[in-house]
Amino acid sequence: MPDNNNLIFYDTETTGIQRDFSQILQCGSVLTDKAFNSLGEQDIGCAPLPWVIPNPRAMLTNKKTNLFNSNVSHYEMILDLQRQWKQWTLDNPGIFISYNGHSFDEELVRRQFFWNLLEPYTTNTNGNGRLDLMLMMHNVVCFFPEAINIPLFEDGPKISLRLEDIARANNISADSAHDAIADCNLMIDVTKKINAVVPDVFTSFLNISTKPGVMNLLNTDGFLALGEVFRRQMFKYPVVFCGGDPSRPNEIVFFDLSFDDPEEILELELSEIFKLINAGGRDGPLKKYKINKTIPICHSDLLTDRSVFDVNFDELNRRAQLVKNHKDFQTKVSQAMSDRMMSFPEPEHIEQTIYSGGFPSYKDKDLMQEFHITDDAEHRIKIARNFEDERTRIFAERIICQMHFEQAPDDFKNRYKELFDERIATKGVWGHVESSVEETSKLLDESDDQETSNILEDTLEHLKKMQTLVD
């Protein structure tokens, strides 16, 4: 990445943990330069969508029940979020940094951009990069323990990678953890500490925050150090890139150099390589990863402890060269990856279709821009009727019914009512209001803490109001 890229640390607080049906209630973002000097900040929140069911345990974690009465709509908040991020990266691409974001925060952000007729892939297009700090921590705790104090989980021997645990173990205040801006500042403080001790490691992760950056590292001489934390235990692998799927260019394969006889694996038939790739697991010689997400790898040259693997570095470098020189094996690996049958369940609900329904047409992209520019209800209704993609049309109808209900045509209102009847009155993958009422009441009966009781009472009141929407 260019030296002048700024960093954008961001975090979300949400109604729950279901990526397709939970909603962002608060998003905090902090813009810094490479020296972590603050250049800007955004802290925004909104009311829950009327058909999204807040999980009481999520509300106990984030404590954002004040947003139940917010006069800011979800559409307005998400629009504001993307505008700010685009402004920050207009003249100079940025690197978006989250904590466990590739699995959660970023997936919610993408979906909620999508639901609100906005470009979903802001964080990894137009030169922008993205880094999941938690995955970087996997590598750091495995190979650079001097960089940071590693907290133990329940007195060990397993470790904890919860952000607030890491902060407290390193004398960083985590009193406001689970507030989005506070968590951004925790990320910054933890990153500062790592950068102060192993700056080359942090720079390496910034360099692999884009797909071209990952490919540059994969194609360097020598071998790579892959460090992972799985079920709170550390796993360390010496690996080398050995192929990928030509039809799915994000998917690659590493060869685990810790196997004593790599020549034996290199000479396997295609059918055997296919079996190894499909077997998965942590113990096989071939490991699949995606280059469009943070991979917890760094170059072995960065490692100061040369006894970290059971095999010495000279032998690992020799094995790496064997794999790199064996073009027939690499061809077989790529063929085996290509031959896999990839089956994904067909999405049942519109919120789940971000990766399955294709990209918007040029016409729809232009209409989306027009939809955001105007605030005239009649004009937005006309735009909604002209979208080519049915998903976009339905999302537009939902926004119109929230923002301009009185002016919305009857067919929009009827479909809006059907949404309420489905999401509030019935049980589904989105949750169940009645079950949430029961869970909240039970937690309230068990509570002996005033703050907890207040949060649960607010949540219960909100859930009961939701029930009245379908009476």
CORNOR-V313378 format. One record per backbone hydrogen bond with DSSP energy under -1.0 kcal/mol. NH is the residue of the N-H (numbers start at 1). CO is the residue of the C=O. If there is no record, write none. Layout:
BEGIN
((NH,CO) (NH,CO))
END
This chain:
BEGIN
((5,2) (7,32) (8,95) (9,30) (10,97) (11,28) (13,26) (15,23) (22,18) (25,13) (26,13) (27,44) (28,11) (29,42) (30,9) (31,40) (32,7) (33,37) (36,33) (39,31) (40,31) (42,29) (44,27) (46,25) (47,72) (52,49) (55,15) (59,55) (60,56) (61,57) (62,58) (63,59) (67,64) (68,65) (69,66) (70,67) (77,73) (78,74) (79,75) (80,76) (81,77) (82,78) (83,79) (84,80) (85,81) (86,82) (87,83) (88,84) (89,85) (90,87) (95,6) (96,129) (97,8) (98,131) (104,100) (106,101) (108,104) (109,105) (110,106) (111,107) (112,108) (113,109) (114,110) (115,111) (117,114) (118,113) (124,121) (128,125) (129,94) (130,209) (131,96) (133,98) (136,132) (137,133) (138,134) (139,135) (140,136) (141,137) (142,138) (143,139) (144,140) (147,144) (153,158) (156,153) (159,232) (160,151) (166,162) (167,163) (168,164) (169,165) (170,167) (171,168) (172,167) (177,174) (183,179) (184,180) (185,181) (186,182) (187,183) (188,184) (189,185) (190,186) (191,187) (192,188) (193,189) (194,190) (195,191) (196,192) (197,193) (198,194) (202,198) (203,199) (204,200) (205,201) (206,202) (207,203) (208,204) (209,206) (214,210) (215,211) (216,212) (217,213) (218,214) (219,215) (220,217) (224,239) (225,298) (226,237) (227,296) (228,235) (230,233) (233,230) (235,228) (237,226) (239,224) (240,255) (242,253) (245,251) (251,248) (252,289) (253,243) (254,287) (255,240) (256,285) (257,238) (259,256) (266,262) (267,263) (268,265) (273,269) (274,270) (275,271) (276,272) (277,273) (278,274) (279,275) (287,254) (289,252) (291,250) (293,290) (297,295) (298,225) (300,223) (302,299) (303,300) (306,304) (308,305) (316,312) (317,313) (318,314) (319,315) (320,316) (321,317) (322,318) (323,319) (324,320) (325,321) (327,325) (330,326) (331,327) (332,328) (333,329) (334,330) (335,331) (336,332) (337,333) (338,334) (339,335) (352,349) (353,350) (357,353) (365,361) (366,362) (367,363) (368,364) (369,365) (370,366) (371,367) (372,368) (373,369) (374,370) (380,376) (381,377) (382,378) (383,379) (384,380) (385,381) (386,383) (387,384) (393,389) (394,390) (395,391) (396,392) (397,393) (398,394) (399,395) (400,396) (401,397) (402,398) (403,399) (404,400) (408,404) (413,409) (414,410) (415,411) (416,412) (417,413) (418,414) (419,415) (420,416) (421,417) (422,418) (423,419) (424,420) (428,431) (431,428) (436,432) (437,433) (438,434) (439,435) (440,436) (441,437) (442,438) (443,439) (444,440) (445,441) (446,442) (453,449) (454,450) (455,451) (456,452) (457,453) (458,454) (459,455) (460,456) (461,457) (462,458) (463,459) (464,460) (465,461) (466,462) (467,463) (468,464) (469,466) (470,467))
END
